[in-house]
């Protein structure tokens, strides 16, 4: 359940649930140089000759075989796929249903889909338009353009370049991220000012994917242009590209609402309400595959679409160029585009997810090819994530096959180095200051050394990495790499395919096993204490046995029983607050929850008092006349009460903070 929740939460918080698997992403810069990975060899002539020609007929035949069975097998209602080549639409088609109950087929020209974080590319395009107009400086302090102030951590100002590279250092956030009731939805300005995210890192210190950072950039577009964000996008991007069925407006305008696809958890379940995204510049676009074809063509042609130029050629090329050169073999960010190599080919793009809609947008600029796919369901067991990843990889394998590769042999110290890396790691994209942080505390990535000297990560099942240079590990069956570095004084693991996040070695205080043991022990002991209370009372009444305790000892024992009950009620209260996350019902986390959360935060005095009572009772048992059995029970109960206090503290349940 925890693993499924985390997959969902990643999707919700980032609107990119499968960043690590499906997006090309930014590479954290290493703390010290390491040996570069071997450059990919050019494609072999026989591999190129074996690849079928990229034609409309071949693409259609291939997709008509792949898509229907994939949708049916994964309980996915519908999808749209578009391929462009050399400035023209090569192929476009809808599969499945936009409305299952009405049997309404998916129409790639007319049916709107939510594209989640793929929306960010519109924000970054707008930023680059204002840069070329001389109205924005990518290296200036963002406070120059805001009407509220962000106090930078460590004194290092946050710049637009930092935001485009997801290096603003911001914590994640859940409050007001999604809504289904328009009355509960906040516009971008209100969201940014009321939900200011704290910084975990100094700007540019570490990658941490941030919807807040992108929303900040969208608000800057609004302020500098003097137009509402959605109006600016309509006039400067959508209209020139003739994207007539695309909008960032929420709720949907009346003209667009009948065209919107239903969204499903699974195709055999009822549709979910229209999702109102709390950070529109980061994920609010509704669009058709046909419209997205125009957007792909413009970016494949240096900003040109037909006789319209949305970006000057030099600006478009700058947008597709990494601001910081990447380490060989590692992905990076190119002014908003995820940039990296797949099958030896340069690929730029951006994935995107809401709760139920899932999108992949990829460009091969050197080949003049674009590939877009969007799904309207999560699917059974989150099947869409795997389907989306397979779809693009199979497209590449079919038309742009990978050159042969060879993994270098392991270095002599690999086994010892693997053992030294063993342990738990937490992602830089996390919450620490609010109660949501308890999930990040209890579920982390484990690095496991294998008997053959390779290492594995629990978040990358089935993969093993061999150390080919000091601190550099490569997939024994592929080209994915892990690099050992240091971030903020802690050992870090950088993933070449997921560079919007770095894994940091977890200290004991945040170790999930340590904290899970404490949680299980505490709850079991307190439950036993509470259950034993009436059971013991009944036995005494039944057999007429007097209570052997008197005076302070009796009072302390009774207060400890009450403390155990109070702690369990306290934990149950937090469970009720956190339970909607397990069902992905994140729309409930808004100002309406503030009173409940504040009450539980104030109730944080309960575990403090309970722990003190537990210690007091344990101390009293060491007076003459008390048995070793009584002392042991008192110590166990005191430890359990202290355990609850520890979890409340380290899990931020006691944080007096409504910005989470």
HELIX and SHEET records of a PDB file:
HELIX    1   1 UNK A    2  UNK A   14  1                                  13    
HELIX    2   2 UNK A   19  UNK A   22  1                                   4    
HELIX    3   3 UNK A   45  UNK A   50  1                                   6    
HELIX    4   4 UNK A   56  UNK A   74  1                                  19    
HELIX    5   5 UNK A  116  UNK A  119  5                                   4    
HELIX    6   6 UNK A  120  UNK A  132  1                                  13    
HELIX    7   7 UNK A  142  UNK A  145  5                                   4    
HELIX    8   8 UNK A  153  UNK A  155  5                                   3    
HELIX    9   9 UNK A  160  UNK A  164  1                                   5    
HELIX   10  10 UNK A  182  UNK A  184  5                                   3    
HELIX   11  11 UNK A  188  UNK A  194  1                                   7    
HELIX   12  12 UNK A  211  UNK A  225  1                                  15    
HELIX   13  13 UNK A  229  UNK A  233  1                                   5    
HELIX   14  14 UNK A  234  UNK A  238  3                                   5    
HELIX   15  15 UNK A  254  UNK A  257  1                                   4    
HELIX   16  16 UNK A  280  UNK A  283  1                                   4    
HELIX   17  17 UNK A  289  UNK A  300  1                                  12    
HELIX   18  18 UNK A  313  UNK A  319  1                                   7    
HELIX   19  19 UNK A  380  UNK A  382  5                                   3    
HELIX   20  20 UNK A  383  UNK A  399  1                                  17    
HELIX   21  21 UNK A  414  UNK A  421  1                                   8    
HELIX   22  22 UNK A  437  UNK A  442  1                                   6    
HELIX   23  23 UNK A  508  UNK A  510  5                                   3    
HELIX   24  24 UNK A  512  UNK A  543  1                                  32    
HELIX   25  25 UNK A  551  UNK A  582  1                                  32    
HELIX   26  26 UNK A  586  UNK A  588  5                                   3    
HELIX   27  27 UNK A  591  UNK A  593  5                                   3    
HELIX   28  28 UNK A  594  UNK A  602  1                                   9    
HELIX   29  29 UNK A  605  UNK A  620  1                                  16    
HELIX   30  30 UNK A  628  UNK A  650  1                                  23    
SHEET    1   A 8 UNK A 104  UNK A 105  0                                        
SHEET    2   A 8 UNK A  88  UNK A  99 -1                                        
SHEET    3   A 8 UNK A  78  UNK A  85 -1                                        
SHEET    4   A 8 UNK A 369  UNK A 375 -1                                        
SHEET    5   A 8 UNK A 358  UNK A 364 -1                                        
SHEET    6   A 8 UNK A 345  UNK A 353 -1                                        
SHEET    7   A 8 UNK A 337  UNK A 342 -1                                        
SHEET    8   A 8 UNK A 332  UNK A 334 -1                                        
SHEET    1   B 2 UNK A 113  UNK A 114  0                                        
SHEET    2   B 2 UNK A 286  UNK A 287 -1                                        
SHEET    1   C 2 UNK A 178  UNK A 179  0                                        
SHEET    2   C 2 UNK A 276  UNK A 277 -1                                        
SHEET    1   D 2 UNK A 263  UNK A 264  0                                        
SHEET    2   D 2 UNK A 271  UNK A 272 -1                                        
SHEET    1   E 2 UNK A 304  UNK A 305  0                                        
SHEET    2   E 2 UNK A 308  UNK A 309 -1                                        
SHEET    1   F 8 UNK A 455  UNK A 457  0                                        
SHEET    2   F 8 UNK A 445  UNK A 449 -1                                        
SHEET    3   F 8 UNK A 423  UNK A 427 -1                                        
SHEET    4   F 8 UNK A 502  UNK A 505 -1                                        
SHEET    5   F 8 UNK A 490  UNK A 495 -1                                        
SHEET    6   F 8 UNK A 481  UNK A 487 -1                                        
SHEET    7   F 8 UNK A 472  UNK A 475 -1                                        
SHEET    8   F 8 UNK A 465  UNK A 469 -1                                        
END                                                                             
